[in-house]
Amino acid sequence: MGEAIGQILSLAVGVALSPVPIIAVILMLVTPRARANGPALVVGWIVGLALVGTIVLLAAPSAASEDGEPETWVSVLKLVLGIGLVLIALRQWRGRPHEGEEAPTPKWMGAIDSFTPVKSLGAGIALSAANPKNLLLAVGAAAAIVQTGAAGGEQALAYAIFALIGTLGVGAPVAIYFALGERSGPILDRLKTWMSRNNAVIMAVLCLVIGAKLVGDAIVGFSV
């Protein structure tokens, strides 16, 4: 299982560093329903990651051929995912705000004040499982775990570790809010401002680095 965990660490960090979901949960924490909506989004986030992982782990065929080498499908999947992340990185870089420009925020964030816990739960699921970057990383993590040939229980545990690490980003503001109460306001506001300003650059760098890693892993797989 150690090999599986080693394979997914960088992908989990990529999921954790998701500026838009972090901004969304911070905005929820300044609404009257903060104590319900913040945790609901985090729960939804975990559910979304769990859904993706469960589907891939159950649907994936054997990752090893009869001679013990990785199956070609794993390398093909990593190549596709890697290219997808590189394309996302290029799009984010080209769309980054220039000097003096305000970073745009998704229109749906304007309605966060009216969110119920159910809507917050749904938003968490969508942000983790339907967001292109996080979806590609979650699928890549599950595929990497399958490729190690670990037993079913170890695969599930390795993916649970991936989901736990991937939740640290959206979970941290909620933990700060409950730990510090009103004193968390300035800290969360600074975090939100920094994330908003640097969203595109963070996404571009993360997607480029992890995408290049997946492409490199695919090339190694094809050459074995």
C-alpha angles and dihedrals in degrees: 000000000000090000091052092051091048090053095054104040097090091043091051092051088051090056092045092054096065108140099192096053090044090052090047094054091046090053089051090054092064094054126092090253094052096124091057103030099048096056090039091059091049091050090049089050091055092046091052093051090045092053093052093046094047093051094049096043093049097040098043115103121223112307095210128065125219091272091055096252122127115273116252093241091068092056092044091052092048090050092051093046092047093051090047091054092048090053090050089050092053091048092050093048094049091047096048116125115256128225111307095010123121115238108243119236126208113271093233090067088072089069097051091104089066096047119125122208088260092054090046090052090051091047090054092052092048094046093052104033103029100036105104096225095047093042092054092047093048092049090046091051093050091047091049090052092050090049092062090065092228120163119270095258092049090049091053092048092048091051090047088056089050091052092047093052090042090056095055092088097057093031096056097068090049091050091049091049095053093041098048104023112193091359088068091070100087093041094051092043092055091047091050092049093049093047092048093050096046101032097112095045093047091050093045095051094044095047093045095050096044092040090053090049092053092047089050091050089050092052090050089049093052092050096052 
